[in-house]
Amino acid sequence: MKTITAITFLFFTTAIYSQQIGQITFSDAANVSYISFLADQDILIRVTLDGKILEWGTELQSMRSSNYYDPKLQAYTGRIDYYGQESDSAFRGKVKSIGTSIITYYAHYEEATKVGKVRSIGNLQLDYYSNYDNAAYRGKLRFAGNSVLEYYSSLDDEAYRGKLKTVGSTPITYYSTFDDKLIKGKLKSIGTATYTWYTSYDRSELRGAMKTGAYRVNMGGVTYVLR
């Protein structure tokens, strides 16, 4: 009985482990480049907000600094399968499985804002904002499993219009058009983590660089990475 319980627990924790947002990466500390979903064997699958897979593999940590990771993933050398010519035109030739993670896509006959986008990674279901939603985030990722992603609308400040606003219960804020030209649109806070930046009034070699904050922070179980 104990053996069965242990196996059941292992299966359950593995299923949970293989279906979660691992990281969200920002470019120029302003815009989301991709979301990395954590799969089995510590594989990260990087997906854009509009549902396209960019790459997959494992993070390579620097031997000199525990805070630095190679931006490019170390290639996964396990089994990779692709959808064949007999598949729907929306995902023909796209990656079908990475290791034990099966990947599905929205078909050609589904809503136009979803066609060809990733529908699921393993047990994790993905959904997107529809044609009826605000133009600033129409077609962007809305649900990743139980996590809800919200964005600033077309009525919000131009500096952060359409940008990621919340991930689950974690709010994200940005500097506005009323702030210095070098920092407007840059991250101001992620949850309780705050960021300040050198402005056009600072020394030329510092302008636009991070003044306070961290390039990697964990909020609500998600690691936010600034490039």
Secondary structure, DSSP 8 states (H G I E B T S, - for coil): -HHHHHHHHHHHHHHHHTSEEEEEEEETTTEEEEEEEE-GGG-EEEE-TTS-EEEEEE--B-SS-TT-B-SS-EE--S-EEE--TTS-TTTTTSEEEETTEEEEE--TTS-TTTTTSEEEETTEEEEE--TTS-TTTTTSEEEETTEEEEE--TTS-TTTTTSEEEETTEEEEE--TTS-TTTTTSEEEETTEE-EE--TTS-TTTTTSEEES-SEEEETTEEEEE-
